[in-house]
Amino acid sequence: MELIFDEESELLAREYIAKGIIPEKYEDDAFHIAVATVNDMDAIISWNFSHIVKLKTKREVVGINILMGYKEIDIYSPMEVVENERT
């Protein structure tokens, strides 16, 4: 499946930045989350513990997504996914 980065994704990413969820300096991280959200992905798997895979980001992304009419997206580290597969 090819994910599309369009104006809708950019607007959502800019909202994450405007609300202080992702620092503007790391806008690519905001784009990563926004593209997954707009393209209706269920989850993001990332090694980025600085700006993506952290509790604050997870909670605030869910809030913005709901406010803007998108579904919730789960954010996991690869280790969480592997642990879940073993159980």
Backbone torsions as a table, in degrees:
resi	resn	phi	psi	omega
1	MET	NA	131.3	177.9
2	GLU	-95.4	127.2	178.1
3	LEU	-89.5	142.2	-176.6
4	ILE	-105.7	130.5	173.3
5	PHE	-103.1	109.1	-175.6
6	ASP	-129.3	-170.8	-178.8
7	GLU	-61.7	-37.9	179.0
8	GLU	-61.5	-43.6	177.4
9	SER	-63.5	-41.9	-179.9
10	GLU	-64.9	-41.0	178.2
11	LEU	-62.1	-41.3	178.6
12	LEU	-66.9	-42.3	177.8
13	ALA	-61.0	-42.4	178.9
14	ARG	-63.7	-31.5	176.8
15	GLU	-68.6	-42.1	176.1
16	TYR	-58.1	-40.3	179.9
17	ILE	-70.6	-46.2	-178.4
18	ALA	-60.3	-34.0	-179.3
19	LYS	-86.0	0.9	176.8
20	GLY	79.0	14.9	178.9
21	ILE	-73.0	-44.7	177.7
22	ILE	-122.3	131.6	177.8
23	PRO	-64.7	143.2	-179.2
24	GLU	-56.1	-34.5	179.3
25	LYS	-58.5	-25.1	-178.0
26	TYR	-114.5	43.7	-176.1
27	GLU	-58.1	-27.2	177.8
28	ASP	-59.9	-33.1	177.4
29	ASP	-67.1	-40.3	176.1
30	ALA	-64.4	-40.4	177.9
31	PHE	-62.9	-41.6	179.8
32	HIS	-56.3	-49.5	-179.4
33	ILE	-66.9	-43.3	-177.7
34	ALA	-64.8	-42.8	179.6
35	VAL	-62.4	-43.5	178.2
36	ALA	-62.5	-41.0	-179.7
37	THR	-65.8	-52.3	-176.8
38	VAL	-63.7	-31.8	179.1
39	ASN	-87.4	13.3	171.3
40	ASP	63.1	36.0	175.0
41	MET	-75.1	151.5	178.3
42	ASP	-83.3	-30.2	-174.5
43	ALA	-153.3	160.0	172.2
44	ILE	-119.3	133.4	174.2
45	ILE	-112.6	123.5	-173.8
46	SER	-147.6	148.6	171.6
47	TRP	-90.6	-2.2	-174.5
48	ASN	-80.4	91.5	-178.9
49	PHE	-83.6	-10.4	-179.3
50	SER	-76.7	-41.0	-173.1
51	HIS	-131.3	-14.3	-175.4
52	ILE	-112.6	-57.0	-175.4
53	VAL	-90.8	74.5	174.3
54	LYS	-149.3	152.2	-172.2
55	LEU	-56.6	-44.9	-179.9
56	LYS	-57.2	-48.0	-179.5
57	THR	-63.1	-46.1	-179.3
58	LYS	-56.5	-48.7	-177.9
59	ARG	-66.1	-45.7	-175.2
60	GLU	-72.5	-33.6	175.8
61	VAL	-63.5	-43.9	177.9
62	VAL	-58.1	-45.4	-179.8
63	GLY	-60.8	-47.8	179.1
64	ILE	-64.0	-43.6	-179.4
65	ASN	-58.7	-45.3	179.9
66	ILE	-64.4	-45.2	179.0
67	LEU	-60.3	-31.9	-176.9
68	MET	-97.2	8.0	173.4
69	GLY	88.2	16.3	177.7
70	TYR	-103.9	162.0	176.8
71	LYS	-79.8	164.7	175.8
72	GLU	-67.1	148.3	174.7
73	ILE	-125.6	135.1	178.0
74	ASP	-85.5	144.0	178.3
75	ILE	-123.8	123.9	-176.9
76	TYR	-131.4	156.9	167.1
77	SER	-87.8	157.7	176.7
78	PRO	-57.3	-34.0	-179.6
79	MET	-63.7	-37.4	178.4
80	GLU	-65.3	-37.7	-179.5
81	VAL	-69.2	-44.2	179.7
82	VAL	-63.9	-42.3	177.8
83	GLU	-59.9	-42.1	-179.6
84	ASN	-67.2	-31.2	179.3
85	GLU	-71.5	-28.7	-177.4
86	ARG	-78.6	-22.2	-176.5
87	THR	-92.1	NA	NA
